[in-house]
């Protein structure tokens, strides 16, 4: 990893702090994905965290926001992902 000059703000501090409540299965799958993605990279200068993947997921959700419909979380999930396989 490359060291940053003392006066440069760490990248993670440039983001707004937000909280999300996730299911146990989401937390576990996210950690597994993070480990896989981090291990497969060839350039490891940037740290990959669960938050990195969550920001990407939010970008993907916003890109497809025109597809969201429904009154409940399950209905909105179906409108984006199709059949509610996990009944979450």
C-alpha positions as YAML, in Angstrom:
chain: A
units: angstrom
residues:
- id: 1
  name: UNK
  ca: [0.00, 0.00, 0.00]
- id: 2
  name: UNK
  ca: [1.19, 3.50, -0.79]
- id: 3
  name: UNK
  ca: [1.53, 5.91, 2.14]
- id: 4
  name: UNK
  ca: [-0.37, 9.19, 1.89]
- id: 5
  name: UNK
  ca: [1.04, 12.59, 2.82]
- id: 6
  name: UNK
  ca: [0.09, 13.73, 6.34]
- id: 7
  name: UNK
  ca: [-2.16, 16.53, 5.05]
- id: 8
  name: UNK
  ca: [-4.27, 14.32, 2.75]
- id: 9
  name: UNK
  ca: [-7.66, 13.29, 4.16]
- id: 10
  name: UNK
  ca: [-8.16, 9.51, 4.18]
- id: 11
  name: UNK
  ca: [-10.62, 8.48, 1.46]
- id: 12
  name: UNK
  ca: [-13.10, 6.91, 3.89]
- id: 13
  name: UNK
  ca: [-13.42, 10.25, 5.71]
- id: 14
  name: UNK
  ca: [-14.67, 11.92, 2.52]
- id: 15
  name: UNK
  ca: [-17.91, 9.91, 2.71]
- id: 16
  name: UNK
  ca: [-21.02, 10.72, 4.75]
- id: 17
  name: UNK
  ca: [-21.61, 8.28, 7.58]
- id: 18
  name: UNK
  ca: [-24.87, 6.37, 7.31]
- id: 19
  name: UNK
  ca: [-26.31, 3.35, 9.05]
- id: 20
  name: UNK
  ca: [-28.02, 0.37, 7.49]
- id: 21
  name: UNK
  ca: [-29.60, -2.59, 9.22]
- id: 22
  name: UNK
  ca: [-28.80, -5.80, 7.36]
- id: 23
  name: UNK
  ca: [-29.97, -9.39, 7.81]
- id: 24
  name: UNK
  ca: [-27.50, -11.96, 9.13]
- id: 25
  name: UNK
  ca: [-27.40, -13.70, 5.75]
- id: 26
  name: UNK
  ca: [-26.61, -10.40, 4.01]
- id: 27
  name: UNK
  ca: [-23.76, -9.63, 6.41]
- id: 28
  name: UNK
  ca: [-22.26, -13.09, 5.92]
- id: 29
  name: UNK
  ca: [-22.61, -13.01, 2.12]
- id: 30
  name: UNK
  ca: [-21.18, -9.49, 1.97]
- id: 31
  name: UNK
  ca: [-18.11, -10.53, 3.99]
- id: 32
  name: UNK
  ca: [-17.61, -13.58, 1.76]
- id: 33
  name: UNK
  ca: [-17.88, -11.43, -1.36]
- id: 34
  name: UNK
  ca: [-15.46, -8.84, 0.06]
- id: 35
  name: UNK
  ca: [-12.87, -11.52, 0.82]
- id: 36
  name: UNK
  ca: [-13.22, -13.03, -2.66]
- id: 37
  name: UNK
  ca: [-13.02, -9.70, -4.45]
- id: 38
  name: UNK
  ca: [-10.04, -8.59, -2.35]
- id: 39
  name: UNK
  ca: [-8.20, -11.87, -2.93]
- id: 40
  name: UNK
  ca: [-8.73, -11.82, -6.72]
- id: 41
  name: UNK
  ca: [-7.45, -8.28, -7.28]
- id: 42
  name: UNK
  ca: [-4.12, -7.61, -8.92]
- id: 43
  name: UNK
  ca: [-3.87, -3.97, -7.75]
- id: 44
  name: UNK
  ca: [-4.23, -3.87, -3.98]
- id: 45
  name: UNK
  ca: [-3.43, -0.21, -3.38]
- id: 46
  name: UNK
  ca: [-7.03, 0.59, -2.44]
- id: 47
  name: UNK
  ca: [-8.60, -1.17, 0.53]
- id: 48
  name: UNK
  ca: [-11.86, -2.99, -0.24]
- id: 49
  name: UNK
  ca: [-14.34, -3.07, 2.65]
- id: 50
  name: UNK
  ca: [-17.94, -4.08, 3.16]
- id: 51
  name: UNK
  ca: [-18.77, -0.38, 2.84]
- id: 52
  name: UNK
  ca: [-17.06, -0.29, -0.57]
- id: 53
  name: UNK
  ca: [-19.41, -3.00, -1.81]
- id: 54
  name: UNK
  ca: [-22.44, -1.36, -0.16]
- id: 55
  name: UNK
  ca: [-21.67, 1.93, -2.00]
- id: 56
  name: UNK
  ca: [-21.50, 0.01, -5.28]
- id: 57
  name: UNK
  ca: [-24.80, -1.72, -4.47]
- id: 58
  name: UNK
  ca: [-26.44, 1.65, -3.77]
- id: 59
  name: UNK
  ca: [-25.16, 2.98, -7.11]
- id: 60
  name: UNK
  ca: [-26.65, -0.08, -8.84]
- id: 61
  name: UNK
  ca: [-29.97, 0.37, -7.02]
- id: 62
  name: UNK
  ca: [-30.13, 4.04, -7.97]
- id: 63
  name: UNK
  ca: [-29.35, 3.26, -11.60]
- id: 64
  name: UNK
  ca: [-32.38, 0.94, -11.66]
- id: 65
  name: UNK
  ca: [-34.60, 3.09, -9.47]
- id: 66
  name: UNK
  ca: [-37.15, 3.45, -12.27]
- id: 67
  name: UNK
  ca: [-37.95, -0.27, -11.85]
- id: 68
  name: UNK
  ca: [-38.85, -0.08, -8.16]
- id: 69
  name: UNK
  ca: [-42.51, -0.53, -7.32]
- id: 70
  name: UNK
  ca: [-44.46, -2.04, -4.46]
- id: 71
  name: UNK
  ca: [-45.66, -1.30, -0.96]
- id: 72
  name: UNK
  ca: [-43.38, -3.60, 1.03]
- id: 73
  name: UNK
  ca: [-39.72, -4.53, 1.03]
- id: 74
  name: UNK
  ca: [-40.57, -7.93, -0.47]
- id: 75
  name: UNK
  ca: [-42.63, -6.35, -3.27]
- id: 76
  name: UNK
  ca: [-39.90, -3.83, -4.06]
- id: 77
  name: UNK
  ca: [-37.28, -6.60, -4.08]
- id: 78
  name: UNK
  ca: [-39.43, -8.62, -6.52]
- id: 79
  name: UNK
  ca: [-39.85, -5.60, -8.78]
- id: 80
  name: UNK
  ca: [-36.07, -5.38, -9.10]
- id: 81
  name: UNK
  ca: [-34.89, -8.97, -8.73]
- id: 82
  name: UNK
  ca: [-37.83, -11.08, -9.87]
- id: 83
  name: UNK
  ca: [-39.17, -14.03, -7.89]
- id: 84
  name: UNK
  ca: [-38.69, -13.72, -4.13]
- id: 85
  name: UNK
  ca: [-36.51, -16.82, -3.81]
- id: 86
  name: UNK
  ca: [-35.52, -16.37, -0.16]
- id: 87
  name: UNK
  ca: [-38.91, -15.08, 1.06]
- id: 88
  name: UNK
  ca: [-37.01, -12.30, 2.89]
...
